[in-house]
Amino acid sequence: GQPISKSFPRTRGPPPASHAEVPAPHSPFLPAGSRRRYRPGQRALMEIRKFQKSTNLLIQKLPFSRVVREICLTYTRGVDYRWQSMALLALQEAAEAFLVRLLEDSYLCSIHAKRVTLFPKDIQLARRIRGIHEGLG
């Protein structure tokens, strides 16, 4: 035989909601279609922490190698040199380290000026303080 299920008619109150449909207000699971909303600046801080933990390169390899080859063409009067992948990788490591250090120094300049926003004049000041060798002229 078939199982007998008794259902009693409800006269008062809303129909019962199943637990799978409606999550609790403080539940870590959100309903389908909605995304997590972060307070202003929170996402940026999470991104900063993520990139400070990582050691991988941040500039994509192919666009960087295109720029290197283009610069090389301008300084070699059109002679197209071949580049080893390890040479491009070493150049990219050095370039990213230089940029990170320059931006760190520039941000210190903006903090010294009692600002939080990084301006182009902060980068110019950091390069000027570094001198002709470290600031690239």
ROLUM-428745 format. One line per field, with one value per residue: residue number from 1; x, y, z of N, C-alpha, C in turn. Coordinates in nm, 2 decimals, padded with zeros to 4 digits. Each point is the difference from the previous one (the first is absolute). Layout:
n: c(NUM  ...)
n_u: c(X  ...)
n_v: c(Y  ...)
n_w: c(Z  ...)
ca_u: c(X  ...)
ca_v: c(Y  ...)
ca_w: c(Z  ...)
c_u: c(X  ...)
c_v: c(Y  ...)
c_w: c(Z  ...)
//
This chain:
n: c(1  2  3  4  5  6  7  8  9  10  11  12  13  14  15  16  17  18  19  20  21  22  23  24  25  26  27  28  29  30  31  32  33  34  35  36  37  38  39  40  41  42  43  44  45  46  47  48  49  50  51  52  53  54  55  56  57  58  59  60  61  62  63  64  65  66  67  68  69  70  71  72  73  74  75  76  77  78  79  80  81  82  83  84  85  86  87  88  89  90  91  92  93  94  95  96  97  98  99  100  101  102  103  104  105  106  107  108  109  110  111  112  113  114  115  116  117  118  119  120  121  122  123  124  125  126  127  128  129  130  131  132  133  134  135  136  137)
n_u: c(00.08  -00.07  00.11  -00.06  -00.02  -00.01  -00.08  00.04  -00.12  00.07  -00.04  00.11  00.05  00.12  00.01  00.03  00.11  00.04  00.09  -00.02  -00.12  -00.02  00.12  00.07  -00.04  00.05  -00.07  00.10  -00.11  00.02  -00.12  -00.04  00.10  00.02  00.07  00.11  -00.05  00.11  00.04  -00.02  00.09  -00.10  -00.05  00.03  -00.03  -00.11  -00.01  00.02  -00.07  -00.09  00.03  -00.01  -00.09  -00.04  00.07  -00.11  00.03  -00.01  00.10  -00.09  00.05  -00.10  -00.08  00.06  00.00  -00.12  -00.02  00.06  -00.07  -00.11  00.03  00.02  -00.11  -00.05  00.06  -00.04  -00.06  -00.10  00.11  -00.06  00.04  00.06  -00.10  00.09  -00.08  00.12  00.05  -00.11  00.01  00.13  -00.02  -00.09  00.08  00.10  -00.07  -00.05  00.12  00.05  -00.11  00.00  00.14  -00.02  -00.10  00.08  00.11  -00.07  -00.05  00.12  00.03  -00.10  00.04  00.12  -00.07  -00.02  00.03  -00.11  -00.04  00.04  00.08  -00.01  -00.02  -00.07  -00.04  -00.03  -00.06  -00.06  -00.03  -00.04  -00.06  -00.04  00.00  00.11  00.05  -00.05  -00.01  00.10  00.09)
n_v: c(-00.12  00.10  00.08  00.00  00.12  00.04  00.09  00.08  00.05  00.10  00.06  00.00  00.12  00.04  -00.04  -00.12  00.07  -00.07  -00.07  -00.07  00.05  00.02  00.06  -00.03  00.11  -00.07  -00.07  -00.08  -00.07  00.05  00.05  -00.08  00.05  -00.01  00.11  -00.03  00.09  00.06  00.05  00.13  -00.04  -00.08  00.01  00.13  00.00  -00.07  00.08  00.10  -00.06  -00.02  00.12  00.05  -00.09  00.04  -00.09  -00.02  00.00  00.13  00.03  00.00  -00.13  -00.03  00.08  -00.05  -00.12  00.03  00.05  -00.10  -00.08  00.07  00.00  -00.13  00.00  00.08  -00.08  -00.10  00.11  -00.06  -00.03  -00.11  00.02  -00.11  -00.04  -00.04  -00.10  -00.06  00.05  -00.03  -00.12  00.00  00.04  -00.09  -00.09  00.05  00.00  -00.12  -00.04  00.05  -00.04  -00.12  00.00  00.04  -00.08  -00.09  00.05  -00.01  -00.12  -00.03  00.04  -00.07  -00.10  00.02  00.01  -00.10  -00.09  -00.05  00.10  -00.10  00.11  00.04  00.11  -00.09  -00.05  00.12  00.03  -00.12  00.02  00.12  -00.05  -00.10  00.10  00.03  -00.08  00.03  00.13  -00.05  00.08)
n_w: c(00.00  -00.02  00.03  00.12  -00.05  00.12  -00.06  00.09  -00.02  -00.04  00.11  00.08  -00.02  -00.03  -00.12  00.05  00.03  -00.11  00.07  -00.11  00.02  00.12  -00.02  00.11  00.06  00.09  -00.09  00.00  -00.02  -00.13  -00.02  -00.09  -00.08  00.13  00.00  00.06  00.09  -00.05  00.12  -00.02  -00.09  00.04  -00.12  00.01  00.12  -00.03  -00.11  00.08  00.10  -00.09  -00.06  00.12  00.01  -00.12  -00.07  -00.06  -00.13  -00.01  -00.08  -00.10  -00.02  -00.07  00.07  00.11  -00.06  -00.04  00.12  00.06  -00.08  00.03  00.13  -00.01  -00.07  00.09  00.09  -00.08  -00.03  00.06  00.07  -00.05  00.13  00.02  00.08  00.09  00.02  00.04  -00.11  -00.07  00.06  -00.01  -00.12  -00.01  00.06  -00.07  -00.11  00.04  00.04  -00.11  -00.07  00.06  -00.01  -00.13  -00.01  00.06  -00.06  -00.11  00.04  00.04  -00.12  -00.04  00.08  -00.05  -00.11  00.09  -00.10  -00.05  -00.08  -00.09  -00.01  -00.12  00.07  00.06  -00.12  -00.05  00.12  -00.01  -00.13  00.04  00.11  -00.08  -00.09  -00.07  00.09  00.12  -00.04  -00.07  00.05)
ca_u: c(-00.08  00.06  00.00  -00.11  00.04  -00.11  00.03  -00.10  -00.01  00.05  -00.10  00.06  00.15  00.05  00.04  00.14  00.11  00.10  00.13  00.09  -00.04  00.03  00.11  -00.01  00.06  00.15  00.06  00.11  -00.05  -00.09  -00.09  00.05  -00.01  00.05  00.15  00.05  00.03  00.10  00.00  00.10  00.14  00.03  00.04  00.13  00.09  00.02  00.09  00.14  00.05  00.03  00.12  00.12  00.03  00.04  00.13  -00.01  00.00  -00.13  -00.02  -00.01  00.13  -00.01  00.00  00.13  00.10  -00.03  00.06  00.15  00.05  -00.02  00.10  00.13  00.00  00.03  00.14  00.09  -00.03  -00.08  00.05  -00.09  00.07  -00.07  00.01  -00.03  -00.11  00.05  00.04  -00.12  -00.04  00.09  -00.03  -00.13  00.02  00.07  -00.10  -00.11  00.06  00.02  -00.12  -00.05  00.07  -00.03  -00.14  00.01  00.06  -00.10  -00.10  00.06  00.00  -00.14  -00.02  00.08  -00.07  -00.13  -00.10  -00.01  -00.01  00.12  -00.01  00.12  00.11  00.07  00.09  00.11  00.09  00.07  00.11  00.10  00.08  00.09  00.12  00.00  00.03  -00.12  -00.13  00.00  00.02)
ca_v: c(00.12  00.13  00.06  00.10  00.12  00.08  00.14  00.08  00.14  00.11  00.11  00.13  00.02  -00.03  -00.14  -00.02  00.01  -00.10  00.06  00.01  00.11  00.12  -00.01  00.09  00.13  00.00  -00.12  00.02  -00.04  00.10  -00.05  00.00  00.12  00.12  00.00  00.06  00.14  00.04  00.14  00.07  -00.01  -00.14  -00.08  00.04  -00.05  -00.15  -00.01  00.04  -00.11  -00.12  00.02  00.00  -00.14  -00.08  00.03  -00.02  00.13  00.07  00.04  -00.12  -00.02  00.03  00.14  00.05  -00.03  00.09  00.14  -00.02  -00.02  00.13  00.09  -00.05  00.04  00.15  00.03  -00.07  00.05  -00.10  -00.14  -00.08  -00.10  -00.11  00.01  -00.12  00.01  00.03  00.14  00.08  -00.02  00.08  00.14  00.03  00.00  00.12  00.11  00.00  00.03  00.14  00.07  -00.01  00.09  00.14  00.03  00.01  00.12  00.11  00.01  00.06  00.15  00.05  00.00  00.12  00.12  -00.01  -00.04  -00.15  -00.02  00.01  00.09  -00.01  00.07  -00.09  -00.09  00.09  00.03  -00.12  -00.02  00.11  -00.03  -00.12  00.04  -00.03  -00.14  -00.09  00.06  00.00  00.14)
ca_w: c(00.00  00.00  00.14  00.02  00.06  00.04  00.00  00.07  -00.06  00.09  -00.01  00.04  -00.02  -00.13  -00.02  00.04  -00.10  00.02  00.04  -00.12  -00.08  00.07  00.10  00.12  -00.03  00.03  -00.06  -00.10  -00.13  -00.05  -00.10  -00.13  -00.07  00.08  00.02  00.13  -00.01  00.10  00.03  -00.09  00.04  00.05  -00.11  -00.04  00.11  -00.03  -00.12  00.04  00.07  -00.09  -00.08  00.09  00.03  -00.12  -00.06  -00.14  -00.08  -00.01  -00.14  -00.08  -00.07  -00.14  -00.03  00.04  -00.10  -00.11  00.03  00.00  -00.14  -00.07  00.05  -00.06  -00.14  -00.01  00.03  -00.09  -00.14  -00.08  00.00  00.09  00.07  00.06  00.14  00.08  00.10  00.13  -00.01  00.02  00.13  00.09  -00.02  00.06  00.15  00.04  -00.03  00.10  00.13  -00.01  00.01  00.13  00.09  -00.03  00.05  00.15  00.03  -00.04  00.10  00.12  -00.03  00.01  00.14  00.06  -00.03  00.07  -00.09  -00.02  -00.15  -00.07  -00.11  -00.09  00.06  00.10  -00.07  -00.04  00.11  00.04  -00.10  00.02  00.12  -00.03  -00.07  -00.14  -00.03  00.04  -00.04  -00.15  -00.05)
c_u: c(00.08  00.00  -00.11  00.06  -00.12  00.05  -00.12  -00.01  00.04  -00.10  00.06  00.15  00.04  00.04  00.15  00.10  00.10  00.13  00.09  -00.03  00.04  00.11  -00.03  00.07  00.15  00.07  00.11  -00.05  -00.10  -00.09  00.06  -00.03  00.04  00.15  00.03  00.03  00.10  -00.01  00.11  00.14  00.04  00.05  00.15  00.10  00.02  00.09  00.14  00.06  00.03  00.12  00.12  00.04  00.07  00.14  00.00  00.01  -00.14  -00.02  00.00  00.12  -00.01  00.00  00.14  00.10  -00.02  00.06  00.15  00.05  -00.02  00.11  00.14  00.01  00.03  00.15  00.10  -00.02  -00.06  00.05  -00.08  00.08  -00.09  00.02  -00.02  -00.11  00.05  00.05  -00.12  -00.06  00.08  -00.03  -00.14  00.00  00.06  -00.10  -00.11  00.06  00.02  -00.13  -00.06  00.07  -00.02  -00.13  00.00  00.06  -00.09  -00.11  00.05  00.00  -00.14  -00.04  00.07  -00.08  -00.14  -00.12  -00.01  00.01  00.14  -00.01  00.13  00.12  00.07  00.10  00.12  00.10  00.08  00.12  00.11  00.08  00.09  00.12  00.00  00.02  -00.13  -00.13  -00.01  00.00  -00.11)
c_v: c(00.13  00.06  00.11  00.12  00.09  00.15  00.07  00.13  00.10  00.11  00.13  00.00  -00.03  -00.15  -00.02  00.01  -00.11  00.06  00.02  00.13  00.14  -00.01  00.09  00.13  00.01  -00.12  00.03  -00.03  00.11  -00.06  00.01  00.13  00.13  -00.02  00.06  00.14  00.04  00.15  00.07  -00.01  -00.14  -00.09  00.04  -00.05  -00.15  -00.02  00.03  -00.12  -00.12  00.02  00.01  -00.14  -00.08  00.05  -00.01  00.13  00.05  00.04  -00.13  -00.01  00.05  00.15  00.06  -00.03  00.08  00.14  -00.01  00.00  00.14  00.10  -00.04  00.04  00.15  00.03  -00.07  00.03  -00.11  -00.14  -00.07  -00.11  -00.11  00.01  -00.14  00.02  00.04  00.15  00.09  -00.01  00.08  00.15  00.04  00.00  00.13  00.12  00.01  00.04  00.16  00.08  -00.01  00.09  00.14  00.04  00.00  00.13  00.12  00.01  00.06  00.16  00.05  00.00  00.12  00.13  00.00  -00.03  -00.15  -00.03  00.02  00.09  -00.02  00.08  -00.08  -00.09  00.08  00.03  -00.12  -00.02  00.10  -00.02  -00.12  00.04  -00.05  -00.15  -00.09  00.05  00.00  00.14  00.09)
c_w: c(00.00  00.14  00.00  00.06  00.03  00.00  00.07  -00.06  00.10  -00.02  00.03  -00.04  -00.15  -00.02  00.05  -00.11  00.02  00.02  -00.12  -00.08  00.06  00.10  00.11  -00.03  00.02  -00.06  -00.10  -00.14  -00.04  -00.10  -00.14  -00.07  00.07  00.03  00.13  -00.02  00.11  00.02  -00.09  00.06  00.04  -00.11  -00.04  00.11  -00.02  -00.11  00.04  00.08  -00.09  -00.08  00.09  00.04  -00.12  -00.04  -00.15  -00.07  -00.02  -00.14  -00.08  -00.09  -00.15  -00.03  00.04  -00.10  -00.12  00.02  -00.01  -00.15  -00.07  00.04  -00.06  -00.15  -00.02  00.03  -00.08  -00.14  -00.09  -00.01  00.11  00.07  00.06  00.15  00.06  00.10  00.14  00.01  00.02  00.14  00.10  -00.02  00.06  00.15  00.04  -00.02  00.11  00.13  00.00  00.02  00.14  00.10  -00.02  00.05  00.16  00.04  -00.03  00.11  00.13  -00.02  00.02  00.15  00.07  -00.03  00.07  -00.09  00.00  -00.15  -00.06  -00.12  -00.09  00.06  00.11  -00.07  -00.05  00.11  00.05  -00.10  00.02  00.12  -00.02  -00.07  -00.14  -00.03  00.04  -00.05  -00.15  -00.06  00.03)
//
